[in-house]
């Protein structure tokens, strides 16, 4: 059997292309925050994780430009060897203070953060437990670890309690969850989760990729619930509210030091380039000094949640600026995406395995910098497309 046979047999993309509804890898001419250009036409962007709109903030852009002039585009080595700058250390210090932890460690991407931190902590005799809706980076990180993996139905903390009850007290256990779930937009029930973990002596790791800049005045899920001390590790990414690229994990000094010396994705990857580090640093300063961005984000999210509900779309259980438009059938989801795209709205169609079979959806997300006129136009275009396809 040829190992490449699966490649020759794969044709889902070709089928969609033949029908004119293939939605992925659309090459944009440019990106301007709330709008992008495609083949010379302007489209409203509601498919980005740029929650605070800081990619176009003058302070963030200026910081990245200065960094490339001062340091160049790469550190040309890993943090473990020649790739650590004082800039990295200062950023880590500021991030730790921002989320309320002793220390932080910066990785080159958010994916690498989860891969390195989780896999280094979960050893051969340990158990890691995840929510079934956790991000793919968490799933892959658990697979890289040498321990046993257990999963519980999304949000079912009673099931988690039963799983933990069956584990021997001598076994190391860590529960890993998203703070805000990236497809459904719902928030983890952190108060109840903390009680369950404390009851069984399990450590708790919260992925705040979609929570930082959104919850807790921008400081994340634990801060939002007043439970910072009860969460052992907080992970974040720079590619969303921080308007850059990279990631970090924050926690007690000894834990971060262990990850620093054992996380393979940290030790064996080139360090975060200075322009990305400086952009994240500047975005952090904006979050601290210009709190109105978070307030505006929530005003826009509330407006769109009410708007979609009024139109009759199924938006699931979202509680955040991530608003899924649940369609169900893959092809119908692609057709709605095509109608919207051709009418000037960019969003993201999501099908299995990213969501369960029969739960295809359009993932929409909103920015603090969207104008009310832009959002109203999006709702009008959704209404027309939804009626045309018989969805509403």
ChimeraX attribute file (.defattr): number of C-alpha atoms within 10 A of each C-alpha:
attribute: neighborCount
match mode: 1-to-1
recipient: residues
	/A:1	4
	/A:2	6
	/A:3	6
	/A:4	8
	/A:5	9
	/A:6	9
	/A:7	9
	/A:8	7
	/A:9	8
	/A:10	10
	/A:11	11
	/A:12	9
	/A:13	12
	/A:14	11
	/A:15	12
	/A:16	15
	/A:17	12
	/A:18	9
	/A:19	11
	/A:20	12
	/A:21	19
	/A:22	20
	/A:23	18
	/A:24	9
	/A:25	6
	/A:26	8
	/A:27	9
	/A:28	14
	/A:29	12
	/A:30	13
	/A:31	15
	/A:32	13
	/A:33	21
	/A:34	21
	/A:35	17
	/A:36	19
	/A:37	17
	/A:38	16
	/A:39	9
	/A:40	10
	/A:41	11
	/A:42	17
	/A:43	20
	/A:44	22
	/A:45	26
	/A:46	24
	/A:47	19
	/A:48	20
	/A:49	21
	/A:50	27
	/A:51	29
	/A:52	30
	/A:53	24
	/A:54	28
	/A:55	23
	/A:56	17
	/A:57	16
	/A:58	10
	/A:59	16
	/A:60	25
	/A:61	18
	/A:62	15
	/A:63	21
	/A:64	22
	/A:65	17
	/A:66	15
	/A:67	19
	/A:68	16
	/A:69	12
	/A:70	11
	/A:71	13
	/A:72	13
	/A:73	15
	/A:74	15
	/A:75	17
	/A:76	13
	/A:77	17
	/A:78	19
	/A:79	22
	/A:80	15
	/A:81	11
	/A:82	12
	/A:83	17
	/A:84	18
	/A:85	16
	/A:86	8
	/A:87	14
	/A:88	22
	/A:89	15
	/A:90	12
	/A:91	20
	/A:92	21
	/A:93	17
	/A:94	17
	/A:95	25
	/A:96	20
	/A:97	14
	/A:98	19
	/A:99	24
	/A:100	17
	/A:101	21
	/A:102	16
	/A:103	22
	/A:104	28
	/A:105	24
	/A:106	28
	/A:107	31
	/A:108	24
	/A:109	23
	/A:110	24
	/A:111	19
	/A:112	22
	/A:113	29
	/A:114	29
	/A:115	24
	/A:116	25
	/A:117	31
	/A:118	26
	/A:119	25
	/A:120	22
	/A:121	22
	/A:122	23
	/A:123	17
	/A:124	11
	/A:125	12
	/A:126	17
	/A:127	22
	/A:128	26
	/A:129	21
	/A:130	23
	/A:131	23
	/A:132	16
	/A:133	22
	/A:134	20
	/A:135	20
	/A:136	14
	/A:137	17
	/A:138	24
	/A:139	20
	/A:140	15
	/A:141	20
	/A:142	28
	/A:143	17
	/A:144	16
	/A:145	22
	/A:146	17
	/A:147	19
	/A:148	16
	/A:149	15
	/A:150	16
	/A:151	18
	/A:152	18
	/A:153	13
	/A:154	16
	/A:155	17
	/A:156	13
	/A:157	18
	/A:158	14
	/A:159	14
	/A:160	22
	/A:161	17
	/A:162	12
	/A:163	14
	/A:164	22
	/A:165	13
	/A:166	9
	/A:167	13
	/A:168	10
	/A:169	12
	/A:170	8
	/A:171	11
	/A:172	19
	/A:173	26
	/A:174	20
	/A:175	20
	/A:176	22
	/A:177	25
	/A:178	25
	/A:179	27
	/A:180	28
	/A:181	25
	/A:182	22
	/A:183	22
	/A:184	22
	/A:185	24
	/A:186	20
	/A:187	20
	/A:188	18
	/A:189	15
	/A:190	20
	/A:191	13
	/A:192	11
	/A:193	21
	/A:194	16
	/A:195	14
	/A:196	19
	/A:197	21
	/A:198	12
	/A:199	12
	/A:200	16
	/A:201	15
	/A:202	21
	/A:203	18
	/A:204	21
	/A:205	23
	/A:206	24
	/A:207	28
	/A:208	24
	/A:209	28
	/A:210	28
	/A:211	31
	/A:212	28
	/A:213	25
	/A:214	26
	/A:215	22
	/A:216	17
	/A:217	19
	/A:218	23
	/A:219	23
	/A:220	27
	/A:221	30
	/A:222	23
	/A:223	19
	/A:224	16
	/A:225	13
	/A:226	12
	/A:227	13
	/A:228	19
	/A:229	12
	/A:230	16
	/A:231	20
	/A:232	17
	/A:233	22
	/A:234	26
	/A:235	27
	/A:236	28
	/A:237	29
	/A:238	27
	/A:239	21
	/A:240	25
	/A:241	28
	/A:242	33
	/A:243	27
	/A:244	25
	/A:245	20
	/A:246	25
	/A:247	25
	/A:248	25
	/A:249	29
	/A:250	27
	/A:251	24
	/A:252	14
	/A:253	12
	/A:254	11
	/A:255	17
	/A:256	19
	/A:257	14
	/A:258	13
	/A:259	21
	/A:260	22
	/A:261	12
	/A:262	16
	/A:263	21
	/A:264	16
	/A:265	22
	/A:266	25
	/A:267	19
	/A:268	13
	/A:269	18
	/A:270	21
	/A:271	27
	/A:272	27
	/A:273	24
	/A:274	26
	/A:275	26
	/A:276	26
	/A:277	29
	/A:278	25
	/A:279	28
	/A:280	30
	/A:281	25
	/A:282	25
	/A:283	27
	/A:284	25
	/A:285	16
	/A:286	19
	/A:287	22
	/A:288	13
	/A:289	10
	/A:290	11
	/A:291	13
	/A:292	14
	/A:293	23
	/A:294	21
	/A:295	16
	/A:296	17
	/A:297	23
	/A:298	20
	/A:299	15
	/A:300	19
	/A:301	22
	/A:302	14
	/A:303	15
	/A:304	22
	/A:305	19
	/A:306	10
	/A:307	18
	/A:308	18
	/A:309	11
	/A:310	9
	/A:311	15
	/A:312	12
	/A:313	19
	/A:314	16
	/A:315	22
	/A:316	13
	/A:317	12
	/A:318	17
	/A:319	17
	/A:320	24
	/A:321	26
	/A:322	28
	/A:323	28
	/A:324	27
	/A:325	22
	/A:326	20
	/A:327	22
	/A:328	16
	/A:329	14
	/A:330	17
	/A:331	16
	/A:332	17
	/A:333	23
	/A:334	25
	/A:335	20
	/A:336	22
	/A:337	24
	/A:338	21
	/A:339	19
	/A:340	21
	/A:341	19
	/A:342	12
	/A:343	16
	/A:344	20
	/A:345	24
	/A:346	22
	/A:347	19
	/A:348	20
	/A:349	25
	/A:350	23
	/A:351	20
	/A:352	12
	/A:353	10
	/A:354	13
	/A:355	14
	/A:356	12
	/A:357	12
	/A:358	13
	/A:359	19
	/A:360	25
	/A:361	29
	/A:362	24
	/A:363	22
	/A:364	23
	/A:365	24
	/A:366	26
	/A:367	29
	/A:368	23
	/A:369	19
	/A:370	21
	/A:371	13
	/A:372	13
	/A:373	8
	/A:374	16
	/A:375	19
	/A:376	14
	/A:377	15
	/A:378	21
	/A:379	16
	/A:380	14
	/A:381	17
	/A:382	22
	/A:383	19
	/A:384	15
	/A:385	20
	/A:386	18
	/A:387	11
	/A:388	12
	/A:389	12
	/A:390	9
	/A:391	15
	/A:392	14
